[in-house]
Amino acid sequence: MKSYLKSEIARAAGVSYRTFQRWLQQQSEQLSQWGVTPRTQLLPPVAVEWICQQYGIDERELFL
């Protein structure tokens, strides 16, 4: 797993960037533990893996 932009993860999830931002707002407490703020664009690998697990995003979609 590597770092990804929020827009890349939103595309892999099949949702708009705005919808993805709303998803992340609901998880702000957990994400803040990894230093992710609402303005963070590049998500660290640990956050990417956690988000993919939480929202059922196929990690292989990120590589396309």
CORFEN-V284647 format. One line per field, one symbol per residue. ss: DSSP state (~ for helix, > for strand, _ for the rest). phi: phi as a letter, one per 20 degrees, with the letter a starting at -180 (. if undefined). Layout:
BEGIN
ss: ???
phi: ???
END
This chain:
BEGIN
ss: ___>>~~~~~~~~___~~~~~~~~~~_~~~~~_________>>_~~~~~~~~~~~___~~~~~_
phi: .cfcfgfffffffmcfffffffgfffdgfffffdnedgefeeefgfffffffffdmefgfffee
END
